[in-house]
């Protein structure tokens, strides 16, 4: 029997409005490394070392830092070492500093850097750093292009390693109504990106709307990594919306198998 996930899960979300299409997300892993004092991380070097990517060829939409502070009050910022612009305070408690649970970390999001110096991440305080996610977009189209000018929204719903068994479904429209301020009737569904993994080969994920089904995502399982909370153990899989999802029909993600979810990113376009 199909099980419905509770729509009252305590989701958090990040919403950004952009006029260009979403491309790749690079999850730079720092493995809860401890940083003290004033430290500078060169994200260009990290992109090269971890992904063999030249940052000069990327159009960066936003940067999200997953981090916590020993006592709270530590500051992080992008750009120049001495910049006073857009400094962020990082929450934290000493009693939770050595606790690896996801809920003890904060996600601090910076909008697109205005220059390559924006890829210098500065830390001033006592921190544990889990990851830095670099969200990119496609090459911005010229202003008169027929591909440009349409607003898009990206809603990131952290799932906190949620485990699913058997057949489950998530009603995207209901999530948006319950857990964000967006009215889904004002948007078209473009696609979703799901960070997930399965215990065994053959688990499936797909989008469904009005009886129409998208292409199936077939997962390759690995029992030895299924219980790991390392982000590197997850796959990011994209699913394009099925035909007619722009109509007044449910938008449902379905899962079948023993699956863990880390994140669902919903890509919408304004009507």
Secondary structure, DSSP 8 states (H G I E B T S, - for coil): --EE--TTS---EEEEEESS-EEEEEEEEEEEEEEEEEEEEEHHHHHHHHH---GGG-EEEEEEEEEEESSS-EEEEES-TT--TT-EEE---GGGTT---GGGSEEEEEE--SSGGGGEEEEEEEEEEEEEEEEEE-----TT-TT----EEEEEEEEEEEEE-SEEEEEHHHHHHHHSS--GGGEEEEEEEEEEEESSTT-EEEEEETTEE---EE----GGGTT---GGG-EEEEEE--TTTTSSS--EEEEESSEEEEEEEEEEEE-
